[in-house]
Structure formats: C-alpha cells, structure tokens
Amino acid sequence: MFRCGIAYPRCRWILPLLLLFAIIFDIIAIAAQSGWVEDENAKTHYASMWKQCRGRNDQWDCKSLMEFPWAQAVAALMIIGLIILLIAFIVSFVALCAGLNIALLPLIGGLLILAVIVQIIALIIYPVKFNELIYEGYYDYTWAYGFGWGATILMLGCGILFCCLPRYEDELSGLSKTKYIYTTA
C-alpha cells in the first residue's frame, strides 16, 4: 500500500532551515567582491554592491560606489534586510524548534515580509541607478545579484508559510492524524 500525505511536524525544522539558507544567500550577495554586474564576458568592467572596477589584463582601477547616495541606500537596505532576517530566524528557531509557540508565527511572517519589501527596494534601486551611471554597452546582472534575489524569494515563501501555519496548530504539534492526499489499495 502506498500513501502520500503531508507531515506537518517536519515544517517545524524545515522552515528555520530555509531561513538559514536565505541568510547564507544574503551574506553571499552582500559580501561578494564582484558578481553583481559585469560587461559582456567581464572583460573591461565589473561591479559589486560596494565598488566598480574598470580595466584590462589584470590592470584594474577600482572605485568605491559608496560615494553615491543610491549605493549607500542599497547597502543600508540590504544590511537592514539581513538583520531583520537574522531576527526572524532566531525567533523562528525559538518558536518552532525549542517548543511550539504558535503566537510567534505571524510575527515571524510579518518580519519576513518587511525584510522582503526592504530588499526588493534595494534590488530594484541598484540596476536602475547603476545603468544611469554607466550609459554604455551591454551589462549582465550576475551570480551575486542573483543570490540577493534568491534570498528575497526564499524569505517571501517562508513569510507566506509562517502567516498560514497558525491554522494548522494541531497538525504542527502532532495531535491530529496525518491526512493522506493519495492512497492505493
């Protein structure tokens, strides 16, 4: 006999784990020294959230982007989003792994939605303002910028789940029987 169902008690460990992945993705995006923007084939120009470099053949002239107010705003918003994410991770670990505190779940969801809003603003400001700064050629937004979006998407999904989980208190605590979606005879 084959049965397929949802084991809600596993969500108690999976959601904090997903938030940990979002933290790792955010740290990679924020700490990357290159990889936010590159010109075609990364031959003459690349940039991170912190600096941009131009040059050829290992002769690079790097300048800080932090002299521009928009870059300072992007950095501040990304760091604020990471701090909110860290707080949500700690609270989710306490609420789900060190016992079951259903009352904290909507708070965690709200924190995550706030972090998503903050980071989406940062991730939209960066390409708009960077394109105004450079004007020339074709540029790709690459791996580190993608990690920023990856972290934001993970936070959005987890935020939605945390807002929905209070309706499944009995399932999370293991008091109700597993409801099978599919069974074979």
PEHURA-V383430 format. One record per run of one state. SS is the DSSP state (H for helix, E for strand, - for the rest). FROM is the first residue (numbers start at 1). TO is the last residue. If there is no record, write none. Layout:
ss = <SS SS>
from = <FROM FROM>
to = <TO TO>
This chain:
ss = <- E - H - E H - E - E - E - H - H - E - H - E ->
from = <1 3 6 8 32 37 40 43 45 48 51 57 59 65 69 98 102 135 139 142 143 174 180 184>
to = <2 5 7 31 36 39 42 44 47 50 56 58 64 68 97 101 134 138 141 142 173 179 183 185>
